[in-house]
Amino acid sequence: MSGAAFGARLKDEVITESLDEILRQIRPPRPPPHHPLLTPPTTHRQQQPSRLPVVELAGASCSGKTHLVYTLASSCALSQEHPSAVLIFDTDGRFDIDRFRQVMLHAYHQRQHLQQQQQQQRHQQEQQTSQEDPESVEDKDNAPNEAENAVSMALHHIHIFRPTSTASLLSTLTSLPTYLLASRASRHHDSGSLPLGAIVLDSASAFYWPDRLAAEDAAVMTSSSSTNTVSNDGPADEKQAGADETTYVTSQRRIIQELRALQTRFECAVLVTSWVLGPDPARRGHLSGAWRAFCTRRVLVGREEVPRFVAEMGVLDAARDRVARQDVVKRARFYARDVGGVGEDAARDGRDGGVFGFRVLNRGVVFDGDGDGDDYGYD
């Protein structure tokens, strides 16, 4: 064997890998943020694949989707073990920063309250005579200031983008690596030292009707100079409708492609909200079939209905009970039901998952098992 042939054979046996792939192999995996949406039901955890979580949060309007987004972002930014940054694409234009700050404050006080309870339990087990020392009292006095400072620092790592069209959304997704990995001198954020915890798209259905309208307007302009005739392939309007649908599906696949590339590069969770149309919550609304292969789980959210007034009740009786009924409506419980894996994971666990409940109060979001959330010692 000649030297050239031997060298060519050795070259063919060399495995080429990028630096990112090598570092990903030697770097220990970072756990996803601790949140009910990203935690699969107990019955599915043994069968859950190693893919990073991509959760579709589906529900009708006013079903609690945005408040669950608030809690997920709070869990990432306020985490003591693994603090991380969050990217939120507010395509609906409904993200309320003041409300989000209130939810973060509640989450912080809730965590502090739980830690104090655990400390008291440890003190009782150790049979200590005093459960409060001067340091703990001082911590309680400084709790409001500490909470304000912690939330203010965490808000620096919440990045909110408000694209106004599918084109602007795709452009922003494409430019995210440059934005996140910019040098200290040129970047415009303070999250350079933190990992990326989650990317939130709220919602993926926002531009469906504008895109359809733009496609129909373009079709009208194209066909205005020609006669609508029937060809061997069928009516021209049917062909144009198929072309419009293909254009929409293509744009959705490009969005998924960008999200998948970002998730692979930054090893983060992805949360996508979508609308549910009609009384059947199992319908996928406006999302194309490409989302089924991308999402690993689907969670349906909704609000438990408050029983209506009985038909026999008079106007005076209804007016007398309106205050009590309004209080019941305000404290109504929301639910989130995990319907199992979707796409590639559906064959692994095709069963319904668990259900967790939560309530949206003035002070924040309270999950079942966290108490009533009305008194954590702050105003």
N, C-alpha and C positions, 0 to 999 in steps of 0.2 A: 504494500500500500504506500502510495506516494505521500510525501509530507503535506501537500495541499489537500489531498482527500482526507487524511487523518485529521487535519485542522478543521476541515468543513464538518466532519462528523462530530468532533468535540463541540463545535459551535452550535450544532443542532441540539446537543444534549444540555446546553446551558438553559436554565429556567430564568426568565426575565420577569422581574416584578418591580413595581414602582415603590418609591419610598413610603407612600401612604399605606400600601398594602403590607409592607414589612412592619411598620409601626403599629398597624392595627392588629397584627398577629401577636406581637409581644406585649401590647398594652392590655392590662386587665379590663374586662368588660365593665362598663359603668351601668349601674342599675337604673331603670327608668324612674321618673318621679313617682313618689308614693301617692296614689290617688285611686279612688274606686273605679274610675273610668279606665285606668291603665292596668288594673289588677284583674286577671281573668277569674271566673268562679272557681271554687275549690274543685269541683267535679271535672274541670277542664285543664287544670294546671299541669297534670302529668302528660297530657296530650298536646299542650300548647307548643308550637314550634319555636325555634330560636330566633325567629324574625323579630325585628323591632316593632313595637306596637303601632298600628295605624287604625284608629278608631273612628268609625262614622257615628255621629251623634244625630239621630233623626227624630224629628218631632214637629208638631204644628206650631203656629205662632203662639207666643206667650206660654210655652211649655217648659221653660226653665233652662233652655240650652245655653243661653249667654251667661247665666249665673254659674252653670257648671264650668264654662270657660274661665270665668273669674276665679273659681276655686282651684282649677288646675294651674293657672298662671301663678296664683298665690303660693301653691305648694312648691312650685319650682323656685321662685324667687326668694321665699322665706325659709327654705330648707336649711337646717343646721348642719346636716351631714354632707349634702351634695347641692349647694346652691348653684343655680344655673339661670341662664337667660332664656327669654321666651320671645318668639316672633309671632305677632298676631296680625292677620290680614282681615281688617274690618270692612268687608265688601258691602255689608248692609248699612254701614254708617250708623250703627246703633250702640257702639261701644261707649259707655258712660264712664269717664275716668274718675269722676267723683264717687260714683257708686262702687267702682272697682276698688278705690282706696278704702272705702268703708268695709268692703268684704275682706280686704287684706288686714285691716285693723282687727276685725272680729276673729279672723283666723289666727292672728298672732296672740291675742288675749286667750283664745280657746286653748292654744298650745301651752301657754304659760299656766293656765288654770289646771290643765292636766298634769303638768310637771309638778305643781305644788301639791296636788292630790297624791301623786306617787311619792313625793318626799314625806308627806305626812304619814302615809302607810308604812314607809320604811322606819320612820321615827317610832311609830307605835309598835312595830315588830321588835325594835331594839329596846323598848320599854323606857324610853327617855321621858323624863318628867316634864320637859318643856318642849312644845312643838313649834314654838316661835322664838327665835333669838333676835337680837337687835338688827342683825344683818338682813334677816328675812323681812322684818318690818320696813327697813329702809328700802328694800327692793320693791315692796308694794307701793311705797310712797312715790318712788321714781318710775313706776310701771307706765303711767301715761306718756312720760317723756321718752322712755325707752321704746315704747311701741311706735310713737311718732317718728323717732329716728330710724328705727329698723325698717318701717314701711317706706320712708322717704328714700333710704338707700336702696331698697329693693325695687322701687319704681324706676330707678336708673337702668335697670336690666330688663324692663318690659318695652319692647320695640313694637310700635303700632304703625302699620301701613294701611292706607286707605285708597286702594286702586279703584278707579271709576269705570273700568271696562276690562274685558278679558285680555285685551292687548296690553294694558298697563299692568295687569296682574302678572302676565308672562314676563314682561320686561323687568319687573321688580324681582321675581323669582330668579331670573337669570343673573341679575347683578348682586344677589345676596352674598356669594362668596367674597366678592371684592369688598363689599360693605363690612362684612364680619371680620375678614382677615387683613384689613388695612393696617398699616404701621401706626404706631402710637402717634406720630406727628401728623398723620393725614386722616385718621379715623375721627368720626363724629359721635362716638359713644364710649361708655365706660365699662363695657362688657368684654374687653379683650382678654382678661385673665380668667373668665368663666366659660365653662362648656355650654353648649346649646342644649337646653332641656326639652323644648317642644316647639313645634311649628303648628299654629292654629289657623285654619281657614274657616272664617265665620261670615258668610256661608258659601258653600260651593254652588248653591242654586241662585245666587243673586243676579247673575248676568244672563240667565237663560232667556228671559223674555226680551231684553234689549238685543241680544244676539239674533234671536229669531226675527225681530222686527227689522234689524239691519239687513239680514239675508233676504227678507221678503221685499224690502225697498229696492235692493239691488236687482232682484229678479224682475220687479216691475219695470225698472229703467231699462233692463236688458231686453225685455220682451215688448217694449212699447213700439219699437221700430220693425217688429216682425209680426206675422200672423200666427195665432195659436192653432197649429194644425196637428193632425194625428198622424204619426209615423208608424213604422213597423214596430218600434220599441214602445209604443204607448203614447198617451197624451203628453204634450209638452209640460203642462202644469204638474203632472205627477212626477215627471223626471226632475223638474225644478225642486219640488218638495223633497225628493230624495237627495238631491245635491245639497239643499239647505241642511238637512239632517246630518249628512256626511261632514259638512263643514263644522257643525257644532261638535260632533264626536271627535273630529280631528283636534280641535282646540282643547277639548277635555283631556285627550290623551297627551297633549303637550304639557298641560298643567301637571298631570300625574307623573310624567317623565321628569319634570323639573323637581317635583317634590321627592320622588324616589332618589334622584341624584343627591339632593341636599341631605336626605336622611342617611344615605350611605356614607356620605362624606363626614357629617357631623355627629352621627350616631345618636339621633334624637327621636323622640316620639312625635307622631303626627296625629292631630285631631281635626276632623272635618265635620262641620255641621251641615245638615240638609233639611229641606222641607218635606213634610209628609202631606200628601194630597188626599182628600176624601176621608171617609170613616175608617178605611182599612189601613192600619199603621204599617202593615207589611209591605205596602207599595213603596217603591224606591223614589217616587217623586220625579224630579227632573234629572237626576244623575244617570249618566250613561252606564252601560254594562262594563266599561273599562274600570270603573271604581270598584266593582266586585272583586276583581283580581288583585287590586291594590290594597284594599282594606283587610285587616286581619280580624276585626270584630265589628259588630253592629249593635248599637245600644239605642233602644227606643225610649224616649222620654215623654212624659205627659203629666197632666194635672188631674188628681182625683176629683171627680165631680161632687159638688155639694148638692144634697137632695133638694129638689125644688119644693116650693110651697104646694101643699095639697090643694086639690081643686075645691074642697069645701071651705077653705079659709077665706074669710072676708077681708075687705080692704082695711078695716080698722085693726083687725088682728095682725095683718101683715105689717102695717105701719108701726104697731106696738113692738113687734119683734125685729124691726129692721136693724137696730143697733147690734143686738146679739148675733143676728145672722151675718152682718157685715164683718164682725169680728171672726166668725167662723170661716168666712170666705178668705179673709186676709191670712189666716193661719192654715189654709188648706195645704195638704201634703202633695208634693210632687213625687213621681216615681221614675226610676230608670231601670229598664229590663234588658239584660244582656241576652240577645237572641243567638248567641254562639258565633262560631267562626263563619266568615264569608269568603268567597273566592277560593283560594287554594286550601284554606283551613276548613272549609265546610265538610269535606270528606273525612276529616280527622275527628270532628266532634259535632255532628249535626244536631245536637240537642240544645234546648233552651237553657240559658244560664240562670244566674240568680237575679234577684230584684233588690235594689236598695232604694230607700226613700229619703227625701230631704224636704226641708221647708225653707222658704225665702222670707226672712224676717227683715225688719227695718235695720237691724244691726249686722245682718249678714246671712250666710247660708249655714243651716244646721242639718247635719246628716243624722239619720236614725242611730240611736245609741250614744249620741253626744250630749244628751240632756236637752233642756228646753232652750238653751242659748240665750236666756233673758238676763242673766246676772253673772258677769264675770268680774265684778268689782271695778267697772269703769263707766264713765258717763258717755 
